Amino acid sequence: MSPDAEKIRTILIEDVPLARAAFTDVIENHSRLELVEAASSWAEGKKALAQPFDLLITDLDLGDGTGLDFVEQASQAGDKKVIVITVLGDVKSVMASVEAGADGYVLKSAQPEELKSAITTVLEGGSPISAAVAGHLLKKIRSETDDSSTSDATPATRLTTREVEILTELARGFTNKEVARQLGISPYTVAEHVKAIYRKMAVSTRSEAVSQAYREGLIR
């Protein structure tokens, strides 16, 4: 990489000091990256993302919030790359991250070289996933494929975890702005989720969505 080439502005959000130090070292020693900020909490991360950046590397469980909020925020900007690095290797966490817009998913047990490789892969347009969790995803895909011919799943049952969470709050009578405040995300993000909910459920109003969700047992 040419010394004059523009570097990738990177923000790291990690609440564990030792992990944050290790990831910071990887970023600062990567020839294509420039560390803009290393945030130590959800609150700090929210402030950090107010400044220009190109790549976000975030943990999921931040103690005072979830990194999924930042994955959604960055991915909706359209021109950002996102890597999740976490101890959570279960299918639910992986799928939630992918659905939120993550470009890569790396476990904290990975060696520094694996994280460095994942960063390079994402910058080149790839979608790296730690080998330890890839097997779980393959099993899920195979299971869904096997069940597809006999499944009578309705659109509502295909809602994401976040969409169900938002629909539940809407069923309680909260407005989009109130839901956004409770979940720590923007009203715009809530509105986009609501549009997706309506599309998947083939409805046009909140009352229709809530009624259908109750009938199908999606919310209680």
N, C-alpha and C positions, 0 to 999 in steps of 0.2 A: 504493500500500500504506500502510495506517495506521501511524503511528509506534508504536502500541501492539500491532500485530499480531505474533504469535509468528514469529520467523524460523526458517528451515530450517538446522539445525545441520549444517555441512559439514566433511568431512574430505578433505584432499588428500594423495595419496601420489605423489610424483614425485622421482626421484633426480637429475635434471639441474638444477643450480642456476638457470640462466637460465630454463628452462621453468617451474620451480617458482615463481620470482618473477613470471613473466608470468601464470600461472594464479592465483596468489594475488591479484594485482591485479584480475583479472576477478571473482573471488569477493567480494573486499572491497568492490568497487564495484557489486555486484549488490544491488538494493534488498531482495530477498527472502532473502538468504543471510547466515549468520553463520559465519565461519571458526573452527572449533573447534581444528584443528591442521593444520599442513602438514608431513607426514613426509617424510624424505629417503631412506628405504630400506625394504626389506621388513620388517626387524626393527623399525624405528620404527613402521611402519604397523600391525604386529601389536599393538603396545602402544596405538597411537592408537585402534584399533577396540574397545578394552576400555571406552571411555567412550561415553555416549549420543550418537547422531548420527542424522540423517535422510537425508543425501545423501553418497555416496562418489564421489569423482572420482579415478581411479587410472590410472597407467601400467601396461603389461603387463610389460615387461622392466625389472625393478628392480635388476638386477645380482646381488643376494644372494637373489633369489627371484622368483616370478611373481605378478603382480597378479591372476591368475585365482583364486588362493586367496581373496583378499579379495572378489572378485566373488561367488563361491560363498557365502562366509560372510555377506555382507550380504544377498544375495537370499534365503537360507534363513531370515533373520529375519522375512521376510514384510512388513514395513512400511518397508523402506528402498528408496531409489532409487540406481541405480548408473550412472555414466557412465565409459566407458573412453576415455582420450585417449592416443594412441600414434602411433609412426611406422610401425607394422605395418599395412599396408593389404591384406594377402593374405587370400584367402577362408578359409584354415584358421584364422587368428587371429580373424577376425570371427566365424566360426561357433562357435569355442570360447568366445568371450566371450558370445555370445547364448545358447548352451546352458548356460553357467554362470549366466546370469541378468541380464546387462547390459541396461539400459534404453536406453542410447544408446552410439554409437561414433563418436568424433571423431578425426580425424588431427591431429597436432601442427602440420601445415602450415596449419591453419585460422587465420583471422584471429580476433582477440579477440571481435569481434561474433558470429562463427559459434558460438564456444563459449558465449557469453552466450545466444544464441538457443537452442542445444541444451539448456542448463540449464533455460530457461523452458519449453521443449517437454516435457521429461521431468517437470517439476513439474506440468504440466497433463495428464499421462497419456500423452504421445506417446512415440515411439521414434525419435529422430533418428539418422541415419547419414550420414556425410560423403559428398557426391556422388562423390568420387573412388573410393570402394569400393562404392557402390551398384550400379554396372555389373557388378562381379565377382559380386555376389550374384545378380543377375538371370540372368546366364549359368549359374550353378550350378543355380538353380531350374529354368530351361528345360531344362538337360541332364538333370536328375533326372526331370523330367516326361516327356521324350522316351524315357527309358530304362525308365520304370515299367511299360510294357506287356510288355516282354520280360525284365525283370530277374527273376533267380531268387535274389536276395539273401536270405540267412538272417537270423534275428534277431541273431545274433552280429555280423554285418558292419554292423549299424546302431548298434553301441556308439559312444559318444563317445570322443574321444581320452583323456580322463581315466579313463573306465571301462576302456578297454583297458590303461592304465597300471596301474590298481589290480589288474585281473585278472592281469596279468603278475606283479606282486609276490605276489599270493596263490598263484599257481602255483609260486612259489619257496619256499612254505611259511611265509611271514610271516603273523602274526596281524593283525587289523584295527588294533590299537594300534600295532604295529610299522610297518605301512604308513603310518598317519597320521603317525608321527614322521618317517619317511623323506621324506614328501611335504610336510611342514610344514602339514598340515591337521588338523582335529579327528577323533577316532574316530567321532563322530556323523556327520560328513560322509562318511567312508569307509563307514559302515554304510548310509547312504542310497544311495550309489553301488552298493553290493553288492545292495541290494534292486532297484534299477533293472536291474542286470545279470541277476539271476535272472528278473525279469519279462520282459525282452526275449528271453532265451534259453529261456524256458519250462522252467526247471530249479528245483530246490529245495535243492540242496547245492552246496558249493564244488567237490567232485570232479566233479560232472556239468558244471558250468560250465567248469572247466579242461579236461576231456576234450573237450568240444564245441569249445572254442576251438582246441585243438591240431588236431583233425580238420579244421577249416575254415581252418587256417593263420593264424588271427588272432594267435596268439602262438607263439613258438618257444623 
